[in-house]
Amino acid sequence: QVQLVESGGGLVQPGGSLRLSCAASGSIFSILTMGWYRQAPGKQRELVASITRGGTTNTVDTVKGRFTISRDNAKNTVYLQMNSLKPEDTALYYCNTFPYSPSYWGQGTQVTVSS
């Protein structure tokens, strides 16, 4: 079983940066493909970025060039560096495996981009 705890969200002005962290329990973390997801008010949850156990990454077009996913298998942690934030990036951000497992959703961390 894997438990995931997200942190690092907050209120930031447009153009600002945040770094999200996702700490995972469980010895299988290092073999899992992980993803960051987000859900904006009134919208469905969507994948933002993913990273394989070997470090191959993929980001969706809406954040490409602005967001970077990374992981530290020794620390059982996956990160999301978010730069050049826009108001439309405002959402609750979650990490999960990719594809996601319904039983692994955590509380998420809120990111609000506003002046």
Secondary structure, DSSP 8 states (H G I E B T S, - for coil): --EEEEE--EEE-TT--EEEEEEEESTTGGGS-EEEEEE-TTS--EEEEEE-TT--EEE-TTTTTTEEEEEEGGGTEEEEEE-S--GGG-EEEEEEESS--GGG----EEEEE--
